[in-house]
Amino acid sequence: MRLTHPQAVAGMVGVTLMWSIAGAVTRHLEHAQSFEVTFWRALFTVLSLLVILPVFQGRQVFAKIARGGWPLWLSGICWSVMFTAFMVALTMTSVANVLVTMAIAPFLTALIARAFIGHRIPLRTWGAILVAGAGIGYMYGAELQGGRQLAGTLVALCVPIASGVNWTVTQRAHAQGQDVDLVPAVLVGAAICALVTLPLAMPFRATAHDLRLLALLGLVQLAIPCVLAVVCARVLAAPEISLLALLEVIFGILLAWMFAGEAPGRTVLAGGALVIGALVANEVVGWRQRA
C-alpha cells in the first residue's frame, strides 16, 4: 500500500486519535484492573494481528518472524514492555501524566542512541532535552507527596525508555544489513506481554462489559493503528511523524476530560507545555535547517 503525502498525514492523525482512546476507555471498566487489563488487551491485539497481518503482508509474515533473528525478538521485548507499562500506568495515575511522560520519547531515544550507537545530538536537541527534562522534573516534584500517583508516572517512564531502546536496536540492525519489520515485532511483543501478564492477571474479574471494551482497545487502539502507522511512515519524514504523534497527547487528555471527567491538573499542564513546546521547537528548527 502506497499513500500520497496528504493521505499519510490524514492517516497519522487517525492513528493518533485511535491511540488516544485508551485512557477514556479504561476509565469505564467495571472490575478489570492492572495486569488483567494489560493481559486482555494484549491477547485481543494478538488475535487481531493474526487476522490483519496476513491480509497486509501475506502468509510469509510468519516466516519473517521465524527468521527475524535477535533484532526482531529484542524489538518484540521492547514492545511488550511498552504495552505492559502503558496499561499498568493508566491504572495508577492520570491519563495526562502518562501521555506527557510518554511525549519525552524522542529525547530519550536521542540519548540512548548517542550512548550505544554514537549518534550525534545537535545543540538544539540538547537544549530541548534540558527544557523537557525540566517539565518532567516539575511534574515529578509536584507528585512526591502523591505516592501512587508518582509510582504510576515512574511506570509510564518505562514506555519512552523501551521505545528508545527499540529504535536504537532497529537502527543498529539496519546499519548491519538486518532490516527489522516492525509490524511482526508488534505481534511478538503483544504475545510476550500476554504470556508474561497471564499469571499476574488471575483470578479474572473482568465482566462481559469489560471484555468488550478491552477487545475494542486490542483491535482499534493498538492493532489497526500500529499497522497503519508503519504504512504512513513510508511516506512521512521523521520530523513530521514526531510532530503528528504529539496529537496523541492532546487527543488523549481531551477525551479523558470529555468522556471520563478527568480534568488535567495545573502541574501536568505546565510540565506538559514545556515538554511539547521543546519537542515542537526542536523538530521545526531541525526541519528548517535540513530544508
N, C-alpha and C positions, 0 to 999 in steps of 0.2 A: 504494500500500500504506500503510495507516494502522495503527499499532500502539498498544496500550494502554501506559500507563506501565510496568507490570511487565514486559510483553513487550519494551519498548525497553531497560529495564535489563538483562534477561537477554540481549538481543541484543548490547548493548555489551560485556558480559562475554565472550560468544562471540567478538566481534570482537577483543578484546584477546588472547584465547587464540590465535586464528588468527595475529594479527600476531606473537606471541611465539615462534613455532616457527622463525623464520628462523635464529637463532643455532645452535640444536641441529642443524638440518638441514644447514647449511653445513659444520659440523664433520665430516660424514660423506661429503663429496665426495672423490673419488679423485684427479682430476687437474685439474679446472677451477679457475682461480684468478682473483682480482681482477676485471678488466674482462670476462673471459669469463663469469664468474658473473653479473655485472651484465647483460650483453647477453642471455643466455639467459632470465634471469628476466623482463626487460622484454619480450622477444619473446613469451614464453608468457603474460604479462599482457595484451598487445595481442590475441593470438588469443582469450583467454578473454573479454575485454570485448567483442570484436566479436560474440560469441555472446550474452553476458549482457545488454548494454545494449539491443539491440532487443527483448528479451523484457520488460524492465522499462519502457522508455520508448517502444517502437515505433521504426519506421524513421526517424521525424523527429529522432531523436537525432543523426544525421549532418548534418541540416540545421542543427541547433543549433550544431554545430562550425563549419560554413561561415559562419554569420552571427554567431558569438560575439564577433567584434571583438577588439581588443587585450587586454581584460582576460582573456578565456579563454586566449589564447595565452601571455600572460605568466604566468598561473596554471599553464599546462602546462609552461612552462620551469621554474618553481619545483618542480613535481612531479618533473620529470626530474632536477633537482639532488638532491632528496631521495632518489630511487630510487638514483642513482649513488653518492652519498656514503655512504649506509647500507650498501650491499653491499660497497663497497671498504673501508670502515672495519672491517667484520666480518672481513675477511681480514687486517687489520693489527693488531688489538688484541682484547681480550677482549669477550665479549658484554656483560658487566656494564658495562664502560667505555662502550660505545656507547649502551646503554639509559639509563644515568644521565645522560650528556651530552644525550641527546635529551629528557630529562624537563624541562630548563630552557626548553623551547619557549614555554610561556605567558608567562614573564618576558621573554624576548627579543621576543616578539610585542608585549607592552605597551610596551617601549622603542621599537621600530620604529614602532608606531602613534602613540606620543607625538611622535616626531620628524617624521613625514611627514604625518599627518592630524590632529594636535593632540588626540588622546585624552588625557583627564586620567587620571593614575595616582594612586589613593588612597594615603594614607600607609602603610596596612597592606601594600600591594603593594610599595612602596619598601623597607620592612623585609624582606619576603620575598625580594626581589631581592638584597639585601645578604647575607642568610643563604645563599641558594642559590649566589650567587657565591663565597662563602667555601668552600662544599662543593666546587664545581668547581675553585677555585683550589688547594685541598688535594690533590685528585686529580692535577692537573697538576703541582704542585710535587713530589709523590712520584714522578712519572714522568719528571722532567727527565733522569734518567740512563738512561731506558729506550729512547731513540732511536725505534725503530719503534713501540713502544707509544704514545709521546707523539704521534707523527705520525698514528697511527690515531685517537686521541682528537680531534686537531685536525680531521681529515677528518670525523669524526662531528659536530663542531660545525657543519658546513655544513648539517646537516639541520634543526636548530631555527632557524637563521638564514633558510633558504629558506622554512620553514614560517611564520615571522613575516612575511616579505615577501608570501607568498601570501595570508595572512589580511588584511593591510593592503590589498593590491590588490583583493580581493573586497569588502571593506568600503567602499573608496572608490568602486568601480564601483556598488555598491548605492546609495550616497548620491547618485550622479549619475543614478540611474534605470536602470542597466545591471546586471541580475542575472546572476551567473556560475554556471552549473550545474557543480558541482564534479566530478560523475561523468564527463561528457565530457572535462573538463580532465585527469582522471586518465589517460584513454585517450591524449590528446595528449601528456601527459608521458611515458608509457611508450613511445610511438612515437619521441619525440625521444631518449629515453635509449637505445633500441635502435639508432637510426641513428648516434648520436654514438659509442657504445662499440663498434660493429661493427669498425671498422678497428683499434681497440686490443685487441680480443679475439683477433685472429688471430695465429698459427695456432691453430686449435681443438684443444684437448686433452681435452675432456670425453668421458667414456665413456658408454655407454648407461645405466649406473647413475647417473652424474651428471645426465644429461638427465632421467631420471625424477624425481629429487629437485628439479631446477630447475623442471620443469613443475609439480610439487606447490607450489612456492613461488609461481609465477606465478598459479596458479588459487586455491589455498586460503589462501596467506599474504597475497596482495595484491588480486586482482580481486574475489573474493567479499566479504571484509571491508570493502573500500573502498565498495562499493555498499551493503552493509548498514549501515555507519556513517552514511552520508548519510540513509538511511531512519530510523534511530534518532534522528538529530539533529533531525528534525522534531518530535519529541515531548519530548526531554530538554532541560533548561536547560543553558546553557553550563557552570556550575559542576559539574553532575552529570557531564557529558561529561569535563571536566578530571580529576575525581577517579577516574572509572571507567577513564580512559585510563592512569592510573598502574599499573593491574593488568598492563599490558604489561611494565613493568619487573620486577615481582615474578615473573610467569609466565616471562618470558624468562630471568631468572637461574636460576630453579629448573629449567627444562627443560634449559638448558645444563649445569647441575650434575648432573642426574639421568641424562641421555642422552648427554652428551659428556664427562663427568668434569671440567668446567671450573668449579672452585670459585672464587668471588669473593674477591679479596684484601681485607685489612683496610682499606686506604685507600679502596677502592671502596665498601665497606660504610659506612664513616664518612662519606665525602663524599656518598654516595647518601642516607644518613639525613638529612643536612642539607637536601639538595635536595627530597626527597619531603616531609619534615616541613614545610618552608617552604611548599610548594605546598598541602598539605592544610590547614594553618593559614590561609593566605590565602583559600582558597576557602570554608572553613567560616565564617570570620568575615564574609566578604562575603555569604554566603548568609543568615546570621542578620540582618545589617543590612538587607538587602533585604526579608526577611520581616517 
